């Protein structure tokens, strides 16, 4: 049967399945930017109905959804009789081997762990597009094969390892005058022989049918060449060969065409051997490249951690302790501080979506916006036109300025979250912005834990996004913790998240532990929870302990990425 060729320049289609509207919006924006026409579904049931109405090249589905989860949807989708193949990616927080095996078993092609890096998503989609292109080539090749087999002047037949019919051309049926109702896929070779014996189509078998049948089956199983005389007087040269999977392919051809076929087979084998040698050489080259990249990433990890050379800052009345633990070689988290005035400091925590070098470079670039003590260097500071002295933007304006830079000047498809706090060390007053970052937490001197903030939008997704400044108050003995979602979304072996309640319990447990001892203890608590030496996501945090009012008499020192520069 001839297969239709794919339409040239046909627009790629994608189905996004997630019960979170925000997640669907994020993925739709990315996929549309990559040339996909998108359709959204908020549940597996809606997605399955959509798949019965149209074909999608790509399906991006969350695992955990109400009514019908991503696993059930994938199983139902693969049960549909689709002529064209769709590449199915499951998004999940589950990363254990059993979950992956279960997803692959029902038909998923790939997995991505949340939070999803746009760069990794694009790489996986590109791989899927290559698979779809190959699938289209296979369909076209199969159609061409069927057309070629039907165009042969001689009979062609192919049986599998169980001697059941896989493919036979029309000429094969005509040669043996086999009823088309008998010559169907799955028919046994012995049954076809018996059918023709009953019809008397093998003159040499008349009167010794069972003996003839036994010898014919033996030749068939041993493969080779033989001659056969049909009842109409024609003599066929039978050539049968075994395939690699135990099947058998047969031709009813003359000697000349057989010689040509054998020559083509030898040429094909030579090409396959050469391709195998070329593939091995390419794999060796890729391994060498991987080793070089791995060495470079180790150096990049050292460089990234060197940006926070000073883990603890003493402000003569308050103490700031920093934590940065990347997943893999390098990550997209950064934390730091800088001086605003003699009484105020700024603290920031950044989490770039994704992992790897690109995320680390963007994280360092954003952290650089908070460096230095002059308004020309620091995105927070501005010179007051009335007094000529530096003053600070409101936190919500800082988030808006970074959002504008991300969309207008930074050439990236990545987004990030930020928690930035402007703290008065004399009064304990906090003014902060939460832009998609986890809720900051205040632990009071008596041990009480308070989560503050209202979430807010991530940075770099929506033009002219609005952000809000949140006011809070620290009293002597209180402390403020800014942290990344690598803390609350840390997964244990049961796929359970550490969550805000886990953080609350840890703060209560470690209420008497101070400074860097606290952030180190928090890291060990997360490792104990996950049961791993390495985290699946970057873990970072900044802990400010407000012990008593600070009165600075000297001008503010200059800082670069949280490190004081000695004058």
Secondary structure as GFF3:
##gff-version 3
##sequence-region A 1 567
A	DSSP	beta_strand	12	17	.	.	.	ID=ss1
A	DSSP	alpha_helix	21	33	.	.	.	ID=ss2
A	DSSP	beta_strand	36	41	.	.	.	ID=ss3
A	DSSP	alpha_helix	44	53	.	.	.	ID=ss4
A	DSSP	beta_strand	58	62	.	.	.	ID=ss5
A	DSSP	alpha_helix	70	79	.	.	.	ID=ss6
A	DSSP	beta_strand	87	92	.	.	.	ID=ss7
A	DSSP	alpha_helix	97	106	.	.	.	ID=ss8
A	DSSP	beta_strand	110	113	.	.	.	ID=ss9
A	DSSP	alpha_helix	118	151	.	.	.	ID=ss10
A	DSSP	beta_strand	155	159	.	.	.	ID=ss11
A	DSSP	beta_strand	165	168	.	.	.	ID=ss12
A	DSSP	alpha_helix	170	176	.	.	.	ID=ss13
A	DSSP	alpha_helix	189	199	.	.	.	ID=ss14
A	DSSP	three_ten_helix	203	205	.	.	.	ID=ss15
A	DSSP	alpha_helix	209	222	.	.	.	ID=ss16
A	DSSP	beta_strand	224	229	.	.	.	ID=ss17
A	DSSP	beta_strand	235	242	.	.	.	ID=ss18
A	DSSP	beta_strand	248	252	.	.	.	ID=ss19
A	DSSP	alpha_helix	255	306	.	.	.	ID=ss20
A	DSSP	beta_strand	312	314	.	.	.	ID=ss21
A	DSSP	beta_strand	318	325	.	.	.	ID=ss22
A	DSSP	beta_strand	333	339	.	.	.	ID=ss23
A	DSSP	beta_strand	344	352	.	.	.	ID=ss24
A	DSSP	alpha_helix	356	368	.	.	.	ID=ss25
A	DSSP	beta_strand	381	383	.	.	.	ID=ss26
A	DSSP	beta_strand	390	392	.	.	.	ID=ss27
A	DSSP	alpha_helix	395	408	.	.	.	ID=ss28
A	DSSP	beta_strand	416	424	.	.	.	ID=ss29
A	DSSP	beta_strand	429	435	.	.	.	ID=ss30
A	DSSP	beta_strand	441	443	.	.	.	ID=ss31
A	DSSP	beta_strand	449	451	.	.	.	ID=ss32
A	DSSP	beta_strand	469	473	.	.	.	ID=ss33
A	DSSP	beta_strand	478	483	.	.	.	ID=ss34
A	DSSP	alpha_helix	485	488	.	.	.	ID=ss35
A	DSSP	alpha_helix	499	509	.	.	.	ID=ss36
A	DSSP	alpha_helix	515	530	.	.	.	ID=ss37
A	DSSP	beta_strand	539	546	.	.	.	ID=ss38
A	DSSP	beta_strand	558	560	.	.	.	ID=ss39
A	DSSP	beta_strand	563	565	.	.	.	ID=ss40
###
